[in-house]
Amino acid sequence: MKLELQGITKVFGPLVANDQIDLVVEPGQIHALLGENGAGKSTLMNVLYGIYQPDAGRILIDGEPVTFNGPGQAVAAGIGMVHQHFMLVPVFTVAESVALGYEPTDAGIINKKKAAEKVKELSARFGFDLNPDAVIEDLPVGVQQRVEIIKALSRDAKVLILDEPTAVLTPQETDELIAIMKELKASGTSIVFITHKLREIRAVADTITVIRRGKVVGEATPDASEKELAALMVGRPVDLGVAKEEKAPGATVLAFDDVTVIEDNGQVVLDHVSFDVRAGEILCIAGVQGNGQTELCEAILGSTRPTGGHVTIDGHDLTDSTIKHRLRQGLGYVPEDRAKDGMIASFSVAENMILDVYDQPPFATGISMHPQAVIENAEKLRKIFDVRVTSVLDPISTLSGGNQQKAILARELSRPIKTLVAAQPTRGLDVGSIEFVHQSIVEQRDSGTAVLVVSTELDEVEALADRIAVMYRGRIVGIVPPDTPRDILGLMMAGVPYDEARTAGKEVRS
């Protein structure tokens, strides 16, 4: 089946999310759609899948114009979609999940046996190894994704859209997914592969379309270098490496000592976690999202109180102290969700740049604020951190994600800090902004700050880390050197202890 998008435009108020986009997906082709978060990739696929209606342009299948007023019509036309956030019911079995909405019936009664047979047949054909009776919530994330793919294929999808499919996968699961994509291609299925990860695109794509700010800015082949693809994404040359010299770390600054966090429902989200971060080093926490990283950061900040154990900064036990006290003790904090936890959207850029120190000189005396000092501070930081803004008095919500992140970094790094905690510091940023953020983090490390970086991006972890701590289900599986092979890190991210992972990795490589 040949799929064509011609002049697709989608507008949300003043935002042109898709601007006259043309795209052709040939039969049996893996067509990669490359662009940073916010470039318009997912919006375009939601138009194709019938979730949004285009404001201009048309969709053609085998040369014939089609209109989809909902996903059901797109599915009927042979288009399947695996969303970045899986659409599965946790308590359903695999067979029930695959059949949902299209249940096979006999005389009006759902035939579960037929549903299970469909799963077995497709699973055998593509080597998925799925048990139809397994319950979704008991399955690893990579296996859940296979269920989503089987679900689409069971509807006879000829074109399969995979939206950021590797965002929640370990390196091994990513390799398995790439093998599955190649198998699907060989069977005649076309795939639209949406991603911002250059390494994966070059491993699997037949052709690449690059989108920037809602427009197609170029086409490329998988033999293009990562630097060439990055330049297309950003519009200028980008240094993808991180310049970082070897340094001997100093004394321990941040320490977790046997920290446990148990939620109100009894779930253990941090399970006797111990580690330290020393002055002048970057410790990176690696792991698939949802394995306790968020709770770990909240325990450092003080928004989550440990059930047991101790958190210390520079020898001071802060386990029971307030957030404000921890900030005063030299904690710099960049949260993983900048919109929710890192800024006040309706406040100006200038006001957001003093949220940690709004009640201190020179910004305030007693209950009196000094607006001119706030503005002067923002103007100075805007220049140092290259925050692109029309006016520092504009609401911070008017800035791009990259400039919001720069503003938050400017706030945290413009006061004396002993420890910097940066959670998902480059999530949603373009490669140019990533370059700046990485440079700022390394500069903090070189100035003697103890830096903790939490990231699900393995490339980022490998580039920044002096040591890597791998988390799985609320535990530290191991702390390893930054040159640890990816296959070993991947096994650890799946819960395999370091010694076992190292042995398995050696066996695979031999």
Buried (B, 14 or more C-beta within 10 A) or exposed (E): BBBBBBEBBBBEEEEBBBBBBEBBBEEBBBBBBBBBEBBBBBBBBBBBBBBBEBBEBEBBBEEEEBEBEEBEBBBEBBBBBBBEEBEBEEEBBBBBBBBBEEBBEEEEEEBBEBBBBBBBEBBEEBEBEBBBEBBBEEBBBBBBBBBBBBBBBBBEBBBBBBBBBBBBBBBBBBBBBBEBBBBBBEEEBBBBBBBBBBEBBBBBBBBBBBBBBBBBBBEBEBEBEBBBBBBBBBEEEBEBEBEBEEBEBEEBBBBBBEBBBBEEEEEBBBBBBEBBBBBBBBBBBBBBBEBBBBBBBBBBBBBBEBBEBBBBBBEEEBBEBEBEEBBBBBBBBBBBEBEEBBBEEEBBBBBBBBBBBEEEEEBBEEEEBBEEBBBBBBBBBBEEBBBEBEEBBEBBBBBBBBBBBBBBBBBBBBBEBBBBBBBBBBBBBBBBBBBBBBEBBBEBBBEBBBBBBBBBBBBBBBBBBBBBBBBBBBBBBBBBEBEBBBBBBBBBBBBBBBEBBBEBBEEEEE
